[in-house]
Amino acid sequence: MHCPFCQSARSRVIDTDHDTRGGVRRRRVCGECSERYSTYERAMKATPFLIKQDGRREDFDREKLERGIRVACAKRPVASADISRLVGEVEARLQDIGKLETSSRVVGDIVIEGLKSLDQIAYIRYAIVYLGLSDLQAVRTEIDRLLA
Ligand SMILES: [Zn+2]
C-alpha cells in the first residue's frame, strides 16, 4: 500500500474500523509526507483455476470472457449492463464452487444458459464457438432444440 500523495510505502496506522460487511478500514499517516489517508481491506472468495479440455490450466479472465460475450451480442439488442451482470454471475458462481480448480466448461455452460434468456441470436453465435458446432446440421439441431 503506497501513499496516494507521495507514493511512499512507509505509513503508520492511527485508527482501525471494522464495518458490517467484514471490511477493515485503517486510517494512516504517511511516514514521508505526513499526509493522512485511509486503506480498506476486504476478504474475497478466490476464483478457481480453469482446466481446459486439453488439460491446460488458466486463470479466470473476466475481461476475456466479457469480450467473448460482447462479440456474440454484437448488433443485438442486449444491454451492456446485462452482459456485465452475466459476467459477474459467472464469477460469483465460480467462487461458490469453493475449489482450487474446476473445468472451464462450467464457464461456458453458465454463459450459454444466461444468453439463452437474453438473446437467442447471441446464444446461437456463442454456442457455435463454444459447443464447436461445425456444420449447418449441428446449428440446425441446436436451433430446433431452442424452438422446441
Ligand atoms: Zn506520503
Backbone and ligand atoms as CSV (ligand in chain L), in Angstrom:
chain,resi,resn,atom,element,x,y,z
A,1,MET,N,N,0.844,-1.196,0.000
A,1,MET,CA,C,0.000,0.000,0.000
A,1,MET,C,C,0.882,1.250,0.000
A,2,HIS,N,N,0.652,2.126,-0.980
A,2,HIS,CA,C,1.502,3.308,-1.078
A,2,HIS,C,C,0.696,4.588,-0.837
A,3,CYS,N,N,1.361,5.577,-0.286
A,3,CYS,CA,C,0.720,6.872,-0.015
A,3,CYS,C,C,0.218,7.476,-1.331
A,4,PRO,N,N,-1.054,7.889,-1.396
A,4,PRO,CA,C,-1.574,8.467,-2.646
A,4,PRO,C,C,-0.990,9.851,-2.947
A,5,PHE,N,N,-0.307,10.444,-1.982
A,5,PHE,CA,C,0.259,11.785,-2.200
A,5,PHE,C,C,1.700,11.704,-2.708
A,6,CYS,N,N,2.498,10.830,-2.072
A,6,CYS,CA,C,3.929,10.800,-2.434
A,6,CYS,C,C,4.420,9.403,-2.816
A,7,GLN,N,N,3.536,8.393,-2.800
A,7,GLN,CA,C,3.867,7.010,-3.178
A,7,GLN,C,C,4.769,6.290,-2.181
A,8,SER,N,N,5.044,6.899,-1.056
A,8,SER,CA,C,5.888,6.220,-0.076
A,8,SER,C,C,5.154,5.011,0.506
A,9,ALA,N,N,5.913,3.954,0.797
A,9,ALA,CA,C,5.302,2.751,1.368
A,9,ALA,C,C,5.321,2.803,2.900
A,10,ARG,N,N,5.951,3.829,3.457
A,10,ARG,CA,C,6.025,3.920,4.922
A,10,ARG,C,C,4.793,4.640,5.455
A,11,SER,N,N,4.064,3.974,6.362
A,11,SER,CA,C,2.917,4.654,6.971
A,11,SER,C,C,2.704,4.107,8.366
A,12,ARG,N,N,1.944,4.868,9.143
A,12,ARG,CA,C,1.631,4.456,10.498
A,12,ARG,C,C,0.112,4.435,10.622
A,13,VAL,N,N,-0.433,3.349,11.202
A,13,VAL,CA,C,-1.880,3.248,11.379
A,13,VAL,C,C,-2.271,4.048,12.616
A,14,ILE,N,N,-3.254,4.969,12.430
A,14,ILE,CA,C,-3.676,5.753,13.590
A,14,ILE,C,C,-5.076,5.374,14.076
A,15,ASP,N,N,-5.803,4.599,13.258
A,15,ASP,CA,C,-7.140,4.180,13.684
A,15,ASP,C,C,-7.589,2.996,12.826
A,16,THR,N,N,-8.357,2.091,13.409
A,16,THR,CA,C,-8.852,0.923,12.671
A,16,THR,C,C,-10.346,0.761,12.922
A,17,ASP,N,N,-11.108,0.649,11.840
A,17,ASP,CA,C,-12.566,0.472,11.921
A,17,ASP,C,C,-12.972,-0.824,11.251
A,18,HIS,N,N,-13.928,-1.529,11.836
A,18,HIS,CA,C,-14.459,-2.721,11.169
A,18,HIS,C,C,-15.855,-2.369,10.695
A,19,ASP,N,N,-16.164,-2.635,9.445
A,19,ASP,CA,C,-17.531,-2.342,9.014
A,19,ASP,C,C,-18.372,-3.614,9.055
A,20,THR,N,N,-19.677,-3.451,8.817
A,20,THR,CA,C,-20.601,-4.577,8.999
A,20,THR,C,C,-20.420,-5.664,7.941
A,21,ARG,N,N,-19.750,-5.325,6.828
A,21,ARG,CA,C,-19.601,-6.335,5.776
A,21,ARG,C,C,-18.263,-7.076,5.875
A,22,GLY,N,N,-17.627,-6.949,7.019
A,22,GLY,CA,C,-16.393,-7.698,7.219
A,22,GLY,C,C,-15.149,-6.982,6.711
A,23,GLY,N,N,-15.305,-5.744,6.281
A,23,GLY,CA,C,-14.158,-4.983,5.804
A,23,GLY,C,C,-13.463,-4.264,6.952
A,24,VAL,N,N,-12.216,-3.922,6.706
A,24,VAL,CA,C,-11.448,-3.184,7.716
A,24,VAL,C,C,-10.909,-1.909,7.080
A,25,ARG,N,N,-11.229,-0.767,7.720
A,25,ARG,CA,C,-10.694,0.500,7.229
A,25,ARG,C,C,-9.615,0.974,8.202
A,26,ARG,N,N,-8.457,1.311,7.650
A,26,ARG,CA,C,-7.394,1.829,8.512
A,26,ARG,C,C,-7.061,3.242,8.086
A,27,ARG,N,N,-7.037,4.121,9.062
A,27,ARG,CA,C,-6.580,5.487,8.799
A,27,ARG,C,C,-5.077,5.468,8.996
A,28,ARG,N,N,-4.388,6.071,8.082
A,28,ARG,CA,C,-2.925,6.051,8.147
A,28,ARG,C,C,-2.360,7.455,8.013
A,29,VAL,N,N,-1.170,7.597,8.534
A,29,VAL,CA,C,-0.448,8.840,8.308
A,29,VAL,C,C,0.865,8.451,7.630
A,30,CYS,N,N,1.152,9.149,6.544
A,30,CYS,CA,C,2.336,8.812,5.753
A,30,CYS,C,C,3.603,9.146,6.536
A,31,GLY,N,N,4.557,8.206,6.518
A,31,GLY,CA,C,5.814,8.413,7.236
A,31,GLY,C,C,6.757,9.340,6.492
A,32,GLU,N,N,6.394,9.677,5.254
A,32,GLU,CA,C,7.273,10.511,4.434
A,32,GLU,C,C,6.770,11.954,4.394
A,33,CYS,N,N,5.487,12.117,3.931
A,33,CYS,CA,C,4.973,13.480,3.729
A,33,CYS,C,C,3.957,13.875,4.805
A,34,SER,N,N,3.654,12.957,5.729
A,34,SER,CA,C,2.730,13.219,6.848
A,34,SER,C,C,1.277,13.462,6.457
A,35,GLU,N,N,0.930,13.244,5.172
A,35,GLU,CA,C,-0.481,13.353,4.790
A,35,GLU,C,C,-1.230,12.162,5.376
A,36,ARG,N,N,-2.550,12.352,5.562
A,36,ARG,CA,C,-3.365,11.249,6.066
A,36,ARG,C,C,-4.179,10.637,4.944
A,37,TYR,N,N,-4.338,9.329,5.000
A,37,TYR,CA,C,-5.193,8.629,4.032
A,37,TYR,C,C,-5.730,7.363,4.689
A,38,SER,N,N,-6.702,6.735,4.020
A,38,SER,CA,C,-7.291,5.510,4.553
A,38,SER,C,C,-7.065,4.361,3.588
A,39,THR,N,N,-6.969,3.173,4.126
A,39,THR,CA,C,-6.933,1.985,3.277
A,39,THR,C,C,-8.082,1.095,3.704
A,40,TYR,N,N,-8.570,0.312,2.754
A,40,TYR,CA,C,-9.707,-0.541,3.017
A,40,TYR,C,C,-9.340,-1.960,2.617
A,41,GLU,N,N,-9.580,-2.882,3.510
A,41,GLU,CA,C,-9.217,-4.275,3.271
A,41,GLU,C,C,-10.466,-5.121,3.341
A,42,ARG,N,N,-10.651,-6.007,2.364
A,42,ARG,CA,C,-11.832,-6.837,2.372
A,42,ARG,C,C,-11.433,-8.240,1.905
A,43,ALA,N,N,-11.922,-9.236,2.614
A,43,ALA,CA,C,-11.625,-10.602,2.201
A,43,ALA,C,C,-12.514,-10.963,1.024
A,44,MET,N,N,-11.957,-11.597,0.012
A,44,MET,CA,C,-12.743,-12.013,-1.142
A,44,MET,C,C,-12.577,-13.511,-1.343
A,45,LYS,N,N,-13.638,-14.131,-1.827
A,45,LYS,CA,C,-13.526,-15.540,-2.169
A,45,LYS,C,C,-12.609,-15.658,-3.379
A,46,ALA,N,N,-11.838,-16.715,-3.409
A,46,ALA,CA,C,-10.937,-16.912,-4.539
A,46,ALA,C,C,-11.696,-17.513,-5.721
A,47,THR,N,N,-11.246,-17.179,-6.921
A,47,THR,CA,C,-11.823,-17.784,-8.125
A,47,THR,C,C,-10.953,-18.986,-8.501
A,48,PRO,N,N,-11.571,-20.151,-8.740
A,48,PRO,CA,C,-10.750,-21.325,-9.066
A,48,PRO,C,C,-10.046,-21.202,-10.416
A,49,PHE,N,N,-8.951,-21.941,-10.559
A,49,PHE,CA,C,-8.303,-22.039,-11.861
A,49,PHE,C,C,-9.219,-22.831,-12.776
A,50,LEU,N,N,-9.131,-22.568,-14.068
A,50,LEU,CA,C,-9.964,-23.299,-15.019
A,50,LEU,C,C,-9.113,-24.322,-15.763
A,51,ILE,N,N,-9.608,-25.543,-15.815
A,51,ILE,CA,C,-8.903,-26.588,-16.552
A,51,ILE,C,C,-9.558,-26.712,-17.922
A,52,LYS,N,N,-8.770,-26.449,-18.957
A,52,LYS,CA,C,-9.312,-26.514,-20.314
A,52,LYS,C,C,-9.381,-27.962,-20.778
A,53,GLN,N,N,-10.068,-28.154,-21.909
A,53,GLN,CA,C,-10.238,-29.519,-22.425
A,53,GLN,C,C,-8.914,-30.204,-22.712
A,54,ASP,N,N,-7.917,-29.431,-23.149
A,54,ASP,CA,C,-6.614,-30.035,-23.451
A,54,ASP,C,C,-5.752,-30.173,-22.186
A,55,GLY,N,N,-6.351,-29.923,-21.020
A,55,GLY,CA,C,-5.630,-30.131,-19.769
A,55,GLY,C,C,-4.859,-28.920,-19.268
A,56,ARG,N,N,-4.793,-27.862,-20.093
A,56,ARG,CA,C,-4.085,-26.665,-19.632
A,56,ARG,C,C,-4.896,-25.967,-18.543
A,57,ARG,N,N,-4.180,-25.279,-17.681
A,57,ARG,CA,C,-4.764,-24.642,-16.533
A,57,ARG,C,C,-4.662,-23.139,-16.739
A,58,GLU,N,N,-5.750,-22.406,-16.577
A,58,GLU,CA,C,-5.612,-20.955,-16.730
A,58,GLU,C,C,-6.439,-20.205,-15.706
A,59,ASP,N,N,-6.052,-18.949,-15.496
A,59,ASP,CA,C,-6.785,-18.081,-14.584
A,59,ASP,C,C,-8.111,-17.677,-15.214
A,60,PHE,N,N,-9.120,-17.501,-14.390
A,60,PHE,CA,C,-10.363,-16.939,-14.894
A,60,PHE,C,C,-10.062,-15.509,-15.325
A,61,ASP,N,N,-10.394,-15.189,-16.573
A,61,ASP,CA,C,-10.098,-13.859,-17.107
A,61,ASP,C,C,-11.414,-13.153,-17.419
A,62,ARG,N,N,-11.799,-12.300,-16.499
A,62,ARG,CA,C,-13.059,-11.584,-16.596
A,62,ARG,C,C,-13.186,-10.774,-17.888
A,63,GLU,N,N,-12.087,-10.073,-18.236
A,63,GLU,CA,C,-12.125,-9.216,-19.440
A,63,GLU,C,C,-12.291,-10.059,-20.710
A,64,LYS,N,N,-11.553,-11.174,-20.751
A,64,LYS,CA,C,-11.607,-12.017,-21.937
A,64,LYS,C,C,-13.015,-12.600,-22.108
A,65,LEU,N,N,-13.605,-13.040,-20.999
A,65,LEU,CA,C,-14.952,-13.605,-21.064
A,65,LEU,C,C,-15.936,-12.547,-21.553
A,66,GLU,N,N,-15.801,-11.331,-21.002
A,66,GLU,CA,C,-16.707,-10.255,-21.372
A,66,GLU,C,C,-16.566,-9.911,-22.861
A,67,ARG,N,N,-15.320,-9.927,-23.359
A,67,ARG,CA,C,-15.097,-9.666,-24.798
A,67,ARG,C,C,-15.812,-10.703,-25.643
A,68,GLY,N,N,-15.679,-11.975,-25.242
A,68,GLY,CA,C,-16.313,-13.057,-25.998
A,68,GLY,C,C,-17.822,-12.903,-26.058
A,69,ILE,N,N,-18.400,-12.535,-24.927
A,69,ILE,CA,C,-19.854,-12.368,-24.880
A,69,ILE,C,C,-20.272,-11.159,-25.713
A,70,ARG,N,N,-19.464,-10.085,-25.629
A,70,ARG,CA,C,-19.796,-8.883,-26.415
A,70,ARG,C,C,-19.768,-9.166,-27.908
A,71,VAL,N,N,-18.808,-9.970,-28.336
A,71,VAL,CA,C,-18.727,-10.336,-29.751
A,71,VAL,C,C,-20.010,-11.071,-30.147
A,72,ALA,N,N,-20.433,-12.012,-29.307
A,72,ALA,CA,C,-21.654,-12.773,-29.607
A,72,ALA,C,C,-22.882,-11.870,-29.634
A,73,CYS,N,N,-22.845,-10.782,-28.873
A,73,CYS,CA,C,-24.001,-9.885,-28.771
A,73,CYS,C,C,-23.914,-8.694,-29.727
A,74,ALA,N,N,-22.885,-8.651,-30.581
A,74,ALA,CA,C,-22.699,-7.502,-31.469
A,74,ALA,C,C,-23.968,-7.237,-32.280
A,75,LYS,N,N,-24.368,-5.966,-32.326
A,75,LYS,CA,C,-25.548,-5.523,-33.073
A,75,LYS,C,C,-26.845,-6.166,-32.614
A,76,ARG,N,N,-26.834,-6.752,-31.438
A,76,ARG,CA,C,-28.064,-7.330,-30.887
A,76,ARG,C,C,-28.562,-6.411,-29.774
A,77,PRO,N,N,-29.877,-6.407,-29.544
A,77,PRO,CA,C,-30.421,-5.506,-28.514
A,77,PRO,C,C,-30.176,-6.034,-27.093
A,78,VAL,N,N,-28.913,-6.218,-26.753
A,78,VAL,CA,C,-28.582,-6.683,-25.401
A,78,VAL,C,C,-27.899,-5.531,-24.678
A,79,ALA,N,N,-28.420,-5.168,-23.524
A,79,ALA,CA,C,-27.859,-4.043,-22.778
A,79,ALA,C,C,-26.484,-4.403,-22.234
A,80,SER,N,N,-25.612,-3.403,-22.276
A,80,SER,CA,C,-24.261,-3.576,-21.758
A,80,SER,C,C,-24.295,-4.033,-20.296
A,81,ALA,N,N,-25.269,-3.493,-19.548
A,81,ALA,CA,C,-25.391,-3.853,-18.130
A,81,ALA,C,C,-25.731,-5.333,-17.965
A,82,ASP,N,N,-26.512,-5.869,-18.916
A,82,ASP,CA,C,-26.871,-7.288,-18.832
A,82,ASP,C,C,-25.646,-8.175,-19.061
A,83,ILE,N,N,-24.776,-7.730,-19.974
A,83,ILE,CA,C,-23.551,-8.501,-20.241
A,83,ILE,C,C,-22.665,-8.479,-18.998
A,84,SER,N,N,-22.503,-7.302,-18.395
A,84,SER,CA,C,-21.687,-7.205,-17.180
A,84,SER,C,C,-22.275,-8.054,-16.061
A,85,ARG,N,N,-23.607,-8.061,-15.974
A,85,ARG,CA,C,-24.253,-8.846,-14.927
A,85,ARG,C,C,-23.993,-10.335,-15.135
A,86,LEU,N,N,-24.051,-10.751,-16.401
A,86,LEU,CA,C,-23.799,-12.163,-16.712
A,86,LEU,C,C,-22.363,-12.552,-16.336
A,87,VAL,N,N,-21.416,-11.680,-16.671
A,87,VAL,CA,C,-20.019,-11.957,-16.315
A,87,VAL,C,C,-19.869,-12.024,-14.796
A,88,GLY,N,N,-20.540,-11.119,-14.094
A,88,GLY,CA,C,-20.496,-11.126,-12.629
A,88,GLY,C,C,-21.092,-12.402,-12.056
A,89,GLU,N,N,-22.137,-12.885,-12.706
A,89,GLU,CA,C,-22.785,-14.110,-12.248
A,89,GLU,C,C,-21.850,-15.313,-12.429
A,90,VAL,N,N,-21.165,-15.331,-13.578
A,90,VAL,CA,C,-20.198,-16.413,-13.814
A,90,VAL,C,C,-19.144,-16.404,-12.707
A,91,GLU,N,N,-18.619,-15.221,-12.418
A,91,GLU,CA,C,-17.571,-15.110,-11.406
A,91,GLU,C,C,-18.085,-15.557,-10.036
A,92,ALA,N,N,-19.272,-15.096,-9.680
A,92,ALA,CA,C,-19.834,-15.459,-8.370
A,92,ALA,C,C,-20.063,-16.962,-8.264
A,93,ARG,N,N,-20.562,-17.541,-9.349
A,93,ARG,CA,C,-20.820,-18.983,-9.284
A,93,ARG,C,C,-19.539,-19.792,-9.246
A,94,LEU,N,N,-18.516,-19.314,-9.926
A,94,LEU,CA,C,-17.211,-19.981,-9.841
A,94,LEU,C,C,-16.691,-19.933,-8.411
A,95,GLN,N,N,-16.832,-18.774,-7.783
A,95,GLN,CA,C,-16.331,-18.619,-6.414
A,95,GLN,C,C,-17.109,-19.499,-5.447
A,96,ASP,N,N,-18.396,-19.687,-5.721
A,96,ASP,CA,C,-19.222,-20.520,-4.847
A,96,ASP,C,C,-18.841,-21.998,-4.932
A,97,ILE,N,N,-18.193,-22.380,-6.031
A,97,ILE,CA,C,-17.762,-23.773,-6.162
A,97,ILE,C,C,-16.784,-24.101,-5.033
A,98,GLY,N,N,-15.990,-23.105,-4.650
A,98,GLY,CA,C,-15.109,-23.267,-3.490
A,98,GLY,C,C,-14.005,-24.297,-3.655
A,99,LYS,N,N,-13.594,-24.526,-4.917
A,99,LYS,CA,C,-12.486,-25.460,-5.141
A,99,LYS,C,C,-11.314,-24.698,-5.716
A,100,LEU,N,N,-10.146,-25.336,-5.721
A,100,LEU,CA,C,-8.957,-24.704,-6.270
A,100,LEU,C,C,-9.025,-24.631,-7.784
A,101,GLU,N,N,-9.649,-25.648,-8.386
A,101,GLU,CA,C,-9.757,-25.647,-9.841
A,101,GLU,C,C,-11.052,-26.313,-10.281
A,102,THR,N,N,-11.474,-25.960,-11.477
A,102,THR,CA,C,-12.702,-26.538,-11.996
A,102,THR,C,C,-12.618,-26.557,-13.515
A,103,SER,N,N,-13.486,-27.320,-14.145
A,103,SER,CA,C,-13.454,-27.415,-15.597
A,103,SER,C,C,-13.900,-26.101,-16.241
A,104,SER,N,N,-13.226,-25.711,-17.319
A,104,SER,CA,C,-13.591,-24.460,-17.994
A,104,SER,C,C,-14.992,-24.576,-18.611
A,105,ARG,N,N,-15.489,-25.798,-18.728
A,105,ARG,CA,C,-16.838,-25.986,-19.271
A,105,ARG,C,C,-17.902,-25.308,-18.427
A,106,VAL,N,N,-17.634,-25.252,-17.120
A,106,VAL,CA,C,-18.588,-24.621,-16.208
A,106,VAL,C,C,-18.890,-23.198,-16.678
A,107,VAL,N,N,-17.827,-22.487,-17.090
A,107,VAL,CA,C,-17.984,-21.098,-17.529
A,107,VAL,C,C,-18.891,-21.035,-18.754
A,108,GLY,N,N,-18.551,-21.869,-19.754
A,108,GLY,CA,C,-19.346,-21.877,-20.985
A,108,GLY,C,C,-20.800,-22.219,-20.713
A,109,ASP,N,N,-21.020,-23.190,-19.832
A,109,ASP,CA,C,-22.393,-23.604,-19.531
A,109,ASP,C,C,-23.219,-22.467,-18.923
A,110,ILE,N,N,-22.593,-21.721,-18.011
A,110,ILE,CA,C,-23.328,-20.621,-17.372
A,110,ILE,C,C,-23.628,-19.518,-18.393
A,111,VAL,N,N,-22.637,-19.235,-19.245
A,111,VAL,CA,C,-22.827,-18.180,-20.256
A,111,VAL,C,C,-23.947,-18.579,-21.225
A,112,ILE,N,N,-23.877,-19.812,-21.692
A,112,ILE,CA,C,-24.882,-20.324,-22.629
A,112,ILE,C,C,-26.289,-20.180,-22.029
A,113,GLU,N,N,-26.377,-20.606,-20.788
A,113,GLU,CA,C,-27.659,-20.546,-20.089
A,113,GLU,C,C,-28.163,-19.097,-19.981
A,114,GLY,N,N,-27.242,-18.184,-19.645
A,114,GLY,CA,C,-27.600,-16.769,-19.493
A,114,GLY,C,C,-28.003,-16.155,-20.824
A,115,LEU,N,N,-27.229,-16.464,-21.880
A,115,LEU,CA,C,-27.516,-15.865,-23.186
A,115,LEU,C,C,-28.839,-16.355,-23.757
A,116,LYS,N,N,-29.164,-17.597,-23.434
A,116,LYS,CA,C,-30.405,-18.169,-23.919
A,116,LYS,C,C,-31.591,-17.294,-23.541
A,117,SER,N,N,-31.561,-16.759,-22.327
A,117,SER,CA,C,-32.688,-15.926,-21.916
A,117,SER,C,C,-32.508,-14.463,-22.315
A,118,LEU,N,N,-31.266,-14.052,-22.642
A,118,LEU,CA,C,-31.051,-12.648,-23.023
A,118,LEU,C,C,-31.368,-12.404,-24.500
A,119,ASP,N,N,-30.787,-13.245,-25.355
A,119,ASP,CA,C,-30.951,-13.030,-26.791
A,119,ASP,C,C,-30.609,-14.322,-27.529
A,120,GLN,N,N,-31.570,-14.841,-28.282
A,120,GLN,CA,C,-31.384,-16.147,-28.895
A,120,GLN,C,C,-30.340,-16.157,-30.003
A,121,ILE,N,N,-30.224,-15.017,-30.714
A,121,ILE,CA,C,-29.204,-14.955,-31.770
A,121,ILE,C,C,-27.810,-14.959,-31.136
A,122,ALA,N,N,-27.645,-14.161,-30.086
A,122,ALA,CA,C,-26.359,-14.128,-29.384
A,122,ALA,C,C,-26.042,-15.508,-28.835
A,123,TYR,N,N,-27.074,-16.172,-28.356
A,123,TYR,CA,C,-26.903,-17.514,-27.815
A,123,TYR,C,C,-26.372,-18.463,-28.891
A,124,ILE,N,N,-27.001,-18.431,-30.077
A,124,ILE,CA,C,-26.560,-19.317,-31.164
A,124,ILE,C,C,-25.127,-18.992,-31.581
A,125,ARG,N,N,-24.808,-17.686,-31.676
A,125,ARG,CA,C,-23.439,-17.307,-32.044
A,125,ARG,C,C,-22.441,-17.858,-31.037
A,126,TYR,N,N,-22.757,-17.704,-29.751
A,126,TYR,CA,C,-21.839,-18.169,-28.716
A,126,TYR,C,C,-21.741,-19.687,-28.755
A,127,ALA,N,N,-22.893,-20.337,-28.955
A,127,ALA,CA,C,-22.920,-21.801,-28.978
A,127,ALA,C,C,-22.103,-22.364,-30.136
A,128,ILE,N,N,-22.115,-21.666,-31.281
A,128,ILE,CA,C,-21.352,-22.136,-32.436
A,128,ILE,C,C,-19.873,-22.234,-32.059
A,129,VAL,N,N,-19.394,-21.212,-31.341
A,129,VAL,CA,C,-17.993,-21.218,-30.933
A,129,VAL,C,C,-17.775,-22.180,-29.761
A,130,TYR,N,N,-18.593,-22.039,-28.736
A,130,TYR,CA,C,-18.361,-22.782,-27.504
A,130,TYR,C,C,-18.652,-24.274,-27.634
A,131,LEU,N,N,-19.766,-24.601,-28.277
A,131,LEU,CA,C,-20.082,-26.021,-28.444
A,131,LEU,C,C,-19.359,-26.601,-29.661
A,132,GLY,N,N,-18.652,-25.716,-30.397
A,132,GLY,CA,C,-17.899,-26.173,-31.547
A,132,GLY,C,C,-18.804,-26.707,-32.648
A,133,LEU,N,N,-19.981,-26.089,-32.823
A,133,LEU,CA,C,-20.892,-26.517,-33.893
A,133,LEU,C,C,-20.185,-26.240,-35.216
A,134,SER,N,N,-19.934,-27.281,-35.978
A,134,SER,CA,C,-19.063,-27.104,-37.136
A,134,SER,C,C,-19.779,-27.161,-38.473
A,135,ASP,N,N,-21.054,-27.541,-38.469
A,135,ASP,CA,C,-21.755,-27.510,-39.747
A,135,ASP,C,C,-23.206,-27.061,-39.529
A,136,LEU,N,N,-23.877,-26.798,-40.638
A,136,LEU,CA,C,-25.229,-26.264,-40.551
A,136,LEU,C,C,-26.178,-27.234,-39.859
A,137,GLN,N,N,-25.940,-28.523,-40.041
A,137,GLN,CA,C,-26.810,-29.508,-39.411
A,137,GLN,C,C,-26.750,-29.387,-37.887
A,138,ALA,N,N,-25.547,-29.240,-37.384
A,138,ALA,CA,C,-25.372,-29.118,-35.934
A,138,ALA,C,C,-26.039,-27.838,-35.422
A,139,VAL,N,N,-25.888,-26.762,-36.205
A,139,VAL,CA,C,-26.505,-25.493,-35.815
A,139,VAL,C,C,-28.029,-25.635,-35.828
A,140,ARG,N,N,-28.515,-26.327,-36.871
A,140,ARG,CA,C,-29.950,-26.526,-37.007
A,140,ARG,C,C,-30.519,-27.341,-35.838
A,141,THR,N,N,-29.790,-28.374,-35.432
A,141,THR,CA,C,-30.228,-29.191,-34.302
A,141,THR,C,C,-30.357,-28.319,-33.055
A,142,GLU,N,N,-29.373,-27.423,-32.880
A,142,GLU,CA,C,-29.366,-26.545,-31.711
A,142,GLU,C,C,-30.557,-25.579,-31.780
A,143,ILE,N,N,-30.808,-25.037,-32.987
A,143,ILE,CA,C,-31.937,-24.118,-33.153
A,143,ILE,C,C,-33.261,-24.847,-32.907
A,144,ASP,N,N,-33.357,-26.086,-33.404
A,144,ASP,CA,C,-34.573,-26.874,-33.178
A,144,ASP,C,C,-34.794,-27.094,-31.690
A,145,ARG,N,N,-33.699,-27.345,-30.966
A,145,ARG,CA,C,-33.829,-27.549,-29.519
A,145,ARG,C,C,-34.340,-26.291,-28.838
A,146,LEU,N,N,-33.833,-25.152,-29.370
A,146,LEU,CA,C,-34.208,-23.860,-28.800
A,146,LEU,C,C,-35.681,-23.553,-29.062
A,147,LEU,N,N,-36.139,-23.938,-30.250
A,147,LEU,CA,C,-37.516,-23.638,-30.623
A,147,LEU,C,C,-38.508,-24.624,-30.017
A,148,ALA,N,N,-38.000,-25.779,-29.622
A,148,ALA,CA,C,-38.874,-26.833,-29.089
A,148,ALA,C,C,-39.542,-26.406,-27.786
L,1,ZN,ZN,ZN,3.120,10.483,1.580
